[in-house]
Amino acid sequence: QVQLVESGGGLVQAGGSLRLSCAASGRTFSSYAMGWFRQAPGKEREFVAAISWSGGSTYYADSVKGRFTISRDNAKNTVHLQMNSLKPEETGVYYCAASYSSGSSSSEYKYWGQGTQVTVSS
């Protein structure tokens, strides 16, 4: 089993940057692909980015390509999401999740963190 704890959210102005972190417990962290999702108020949870278990492959939603970067450190059981040029519509709760496949569907992910709030002001 994997427990996930996100951090790094906060309030940032449009155009600014934030770096989210997700700390995982458990010795099997490196066995899982990891993903980031977000959920805006009144909207469904949506895929943001994913990374394979080795870190060799990364995947992004079209809306964040070129601005967000996902990375992982298996030695430290952490995954990060660097977010640049943030937009107000990207306000929401950001979740990290663990899966055996690095897909974009939330149903593929078995373990979820509690989320961290990101607010982008205009």
C-alpha positions as CSV (number, residue, x, y, z in Angstrom):
1,Q,0.0,0.0,0.0
2,V,1.1,3.5,-0.7
3,Q,0.2,6.7,1.2
4,L,0.6,10.0,-0.5
5,V,0.9,13.5,0.9
6,E,0.9,16.6,-1.3
7,S,2.5,19.9,-0.4
8,G,3.5,23.1,-2.1
9,G,0.2,24.6,-3.0
10,G,-0.7,28.2,-2.3
11,L,-1.8,31.5,-3.7
12,V,0.1,32.8,-6.8
13,Q,-0.6,35.6,-9.3
14,A,-1.3,34.7,-12.9
15,G,1.9,34.1,-14.7
16,G,3.6,32.9,-11.6
17,S,5.0,29.5,-10.7
18,L,4.5,26.9,-8.0
19,R,6.2,23.6,-7.4
20,L,4.1,20.8,-5.9
21,S,5.6,17.8,-4.1
22,C,4.1,14.5,-3.3
23,A,5.8,12.3,-0.6
24,A,5.0,8.6,-0.7
25,S,5.3,6.1,2.0
26,G,6.0,2.4,1.3
27,R,8.9,0.5,-0.1
28,T,7.2,-0.1,-3.4
29,F,7.0,3.5,-4.6
30,S,9.3,2.8,-7.6
31,S,6.9,0.2,-8.8
32,Y,4.2,2.7,-9.5
33,A,3.6,5.2,-12.2
34,M,2.6,8.6,-10.7
35,G,0.1,11.1,-11.8
36,W,-1.2,14.6,-11.0
37,F,-4.8,15.5,-11.3
38,R,-6.7,18.7,-10.5
39,Q,-10.3,19.6,-9.6
40,A,-11.7,23.0,-9.9
41,P,-14.8,24.0,-8.0
42,G,-17.9,22.5,-9.5
43,K,-15.9,20.6,-12.1
44,E,-14.8,17.0,-12.5
45,R,-11.3,15.9,-11.7
46,E,-9.0,16.2,-14.7
47,F,-5.7,14.7,-15.7
48,V,-2.6,17.0,-15.6
49,A,0.5,14.9,-15.9
50,A,1.9,11.5,-15.4
51,I,5.3,9.8,-15.2
52,S,6.3,6.2,-15.6
53,W,7.8,4.2,-12.7
54,S,11.3,4.8,-14.0
55,G,10.8,8.4,-14.8
56,G,11.7,7.7,-18.4
57,S,8.4,8.6,-19.8
58,T,6.2,11.6,-19.1
59,Y,2.7,12.6,-20.3
60,Y,0.9,15.8,-20.1
61,A,-2.6,17.2,-20.8
62,D,-2.5,19.4,-23.8
63,S,-3.4,22.5,-21.8
64,V,-0.2,22.3,-19.7
65,K,2.4,21.1,-22.2
66,G,5.4,23.4,-22.3
67,R,4.5,25.0,-18.9
68,F,4.4,22.1,-16.4
69,T,7.0,19.5,-15.7
70,I,6.6,16.3,-13.8
71,S,9.6,14.5,-12.2
72,R,10.3,11.9,-9.6
73,D,13.0,10.8,-7.3
74,N,12.6,7.2,-6.4
75,A,15.4,7.3,-3.9
76,K,13.4,9.9,-1.9
77,N,10.0,8.5,-2.7
78,T,8.8,11.8,-4.1
79,V,7.2,13.2,-7.2
80,H,7.1,16.8,-8.2
81,L,5.1,19.0,-10.5
82,Q,6.7,22.3,-11.5
83,M,4.0,24.7,-12.8
84,N,5.0,27.8,-14.7
85,S,2.9,30.5,-16.3
86,L,-0.1,29.7,-14.2
87,K,-3.5,30.8,-15.3
88,P,-6.5,31.7,-13.1
89,E,-8.5,28.9,-14.6
90,E,-6.0,26.4,-13.2
91,T,-7.2,27.2,-9.7
92,G,-8.2,24.0,-7.8
93,V,-7.2,21.2,-5.7
94,Y,-4.2,19.2,-7.0
95,Y,-3.9,15.5,-6.3
96,C,-1.1,13.1,-6.8
97,A,-2.0,9.5,-7.4
98,A,-0.3,6.1,-7.9
99,S,-1.0,3.6,-10.6
100,Y,0.4,0.5,-12.3
101,S,0.0,2.3,-15.6
102,S,0.8,5.9,-16.5
103,G,-2.5,6.7,-18.1
104,S,-4.7,9.8,-18.0
105,S,-7.9,8.3,-16.6
106,S,-8.4,8.7,-12.9
107,S,-10.0,5.2,-12.7
108,E,-6.5,3.7,-13.4
109,Y,-5.1,5.2,-10.2
110,K,-5.3,3.1,-7.1
111,Y,-3.9,5.4,-4.4
112,W,-4.6,9.1,-3.9
113,G,-3.4,11.9,-1.7
114,Q,-5.6,14.4,0.1
115,G,-4.8,17.2,-2.3
116,T,-3.2,20.6,-2.0
117,Q,-5.0,23.8,-2.9
118,V,-3.6,26.0,-5.7
119,T,-5.2,29.4,-6.2
120,V,-4.1,31.6,-9.1
121,S,-5.3,35.2,-8.9
122,S,-5.9,37.4,-11.9
